[in-house]
Amino acid sequence: MPAPFPKVLGLGTLGRMALAINRFLIRTSRSRFSYQIVVVAESTPDVDFVLRDAKQRSDLRDVANG
């Protein structure tokens, strides 16, 4: 994936030229000139989980406070 030059430099001549050069360089050496993003995502807990967790925490506070 090429670097997002048009987002940085705009959609004009400079942005398009930088993108074209980057694409050419990627073809010559992908590992050196490509741009990658890794996303680590977790799902949002569902309502049942939130309610159970809140109940458990409340019970623990009650036990700790006597």
Contacts in CASP RR format, 6 or more apart in sequence:
PFRMAT RR
TARGET T0000
AUTHOR 0000-0000-0000
METHOD contacts of the structure
MODEL  1
MPAPFPKVLGLGTLGRMALAINRFLIRTSRSRFSYQIVVVAESTPDVDFV
LRDAKQRSDLRDVANG
1 34 0 8 1.000
1 35 0 8 1.000
1 36 0 8 1.000
2 19 0 8 1.000
2 22 0 8 1.000
2 23 0 8 1.000
2 26 0 8 1.000
2 34 0 8 1.000
2 35 0 8 1.000
3 18 0 8 1.000
3 19 0 8 1.000
3 22 0 8 1.000
3 35 0 8 1.000
4 35 0 8 1.000
5 15 0 8 1.000
5 18 0 8 1.000
5 19 0 8 1.000
5 22 0 8 1.000
6 12 0 8 1.000
6 15 0 8 1.000
6 16 0 8 1.000
6 19 0 8 1.000
8 15 0 8 1.000
9 15 0 8 1.000
9 18 0 8 1.000
22 33 0 8 1.000
22 35 0 8 1.000
25 32 0 8 1.000
25 33 0 8 1.000
26 33 0 8 1.000
26 34 0 8 1.000
45 53 0 8 1.000
END
